[in-house]
Amino acid sequence: MSFVEELRWRGMLQDIMPGTEDLLNKEKVSGYIGFDPTGDSLHVGHLTQIMTLIHFQNAGHKPVALVGGATGMIGDPSFKSAERNLLDEHTLNHNVNCLKNQLGKFLAFGEGENDAKMVNNYDWFKDFKFLDFIRDVGKLITVNYMMSKDSVKKRLEGENGLSFTEFSYQLIQGYDFYYLWKHHNCKVQMGGSDQWGNIVTGTEFIRRQDQGTAFAITTQLIKKADGQKFGKTESGAVWLDPKKTSPYKYYQFWLNTSDDDAKNWIKIFTLKSKEELDAIIAEHDAAPHTRAVQKALAKDITIRTHSEEAYGTAIKTSDFLFGNGTLEFLNGLDHEAILDVFEGIPQFNISKELLSSGINILDLLAVNTQVFPSKGEARKMLQGGGVSINREKATDIDQVINTSHLINDQYIIAQRGKKNYYLIIAE
C-alpha cells in the first residue's frame, strides 16, 4: 500500500497538492514536517505528524524532521488567538535537544537512503542578515498573497491583531521549504491542515525563485467525537515526556477514551493493519464492557512512546488502584513515580525516627495522620475488618507499626474500605 493510500484509509488525509501522489508512487522522495520547540517536550497533539513520518518512512521514503530553532523564536500565528511569548536562545537550544531525543524513539535515524534525518532551521538562519532576507526572500512573495491566507485573515479580524514578527513567519517557513528543497532534495512538505497556507507559500517560493516544483500534504486535525479538543485533560496537556505525564497517566488517557474516539484513534495512532483493527473492533462490539479497542490502543501507543516496561508498570498500577494487584511493582519506582501513582490520593508525612520506635496502629491512623478523624472510628473499622496496611488486613487494635512495614524504606499504604487509599510518607 502506498503512503497516500495508507493515510487515506486511516482517515488522516486532509489536503494534497495535485501531482503529489504520482510523485510518491514513482520515486523515493525526501519529505519533511516541522516541529515547533516552544516547549521541552512534544505532546499527544504532535502524534499525528509523528505517525505521518513513520508511515512515510515505512513506505520507503526519507523522512526529515525539522526542529524550528529559528522559527521557535517567533511562534507560528496560524489560527492562534494571540501572540506567543518569545523564547531566549538558551531555552530554545534546550528544547530542541529534548525534541530530538523524543523523535528518535519513533523514527529510525541514520545515514542510509531511507533513514530519518534531523535538521534545525537555526543552522541556516543564524547568519542570515535582515537586509539580505528582505531582499532575497521578501521580494518574491507579495503582501497580497500573504494576506489572502485564512490564518492571517482570522488574526487581522481579531481584537489582538498580528505583529510584523508573526506576519514574517510565513516567509521564514516558506524559505525553510526552499532551503530543504535545494540542499536536501526535499520535494514534499507535510503538516496539519492548519499549515496548508504556510506550506503552499513554500511551494510558491520554490517556483518563483528557481522555477522548481514542490508538493504538499496535510493531515486532518484530530478532535474528539463530542467536538472537544484532542489531547487536553482537566490537568492540561498530555505530554510524551514521562516526567511531565507519567506512563500510568498516559496509559489512562488512552484507556479512558470513548468508544467512537477509540475506533478512530486506533487507526491513526497505531500501525495495526486493517485486518487486525477489524478483528479488534469486532471483539469490542461483541462485548463492549471489555473495552478491547481502548486496551489495544493504550497498550500500543504507551509502548511506542515509552517502553514495554513502562506499559507493564501502568498495568500493575491500574490493577493495584482498581483491582487486586500487589504492591511489588512499587519496589522499582522512584519517589516521583510513586507520587504519580498516588496523585489525588491523600498523603501524610510522619517522622521515620518516631516510626522506628513503633507506633500503635490507632495512633498512626488517627493521631499521626488523619486517615480517620478519631481513634474511636479507627477502632470500629479495624474490628470490622475494613482496614488494610500495605494490602494486608489489619484487625488487631494493639498492632504496632514500625519501619519494617515501610515499602522502599519510605512508604506505608493505608486502605480504608475497598477504594479509599492513603499514602503515608516517612521522612
Order of alpha helices (4+ residues) and beta strands (2+ residues): alpha-beta-alpha-beta-alpha-beta-alpha-beta-alpha-alpha-alpha-alpha-alpha-alpha-beta-alpha-beta-beta-beta-alpha-alpha-alpha-alpha-alpha-alpha-beta-alpha-beta-alpha-beta-beta-beta-beta-beta
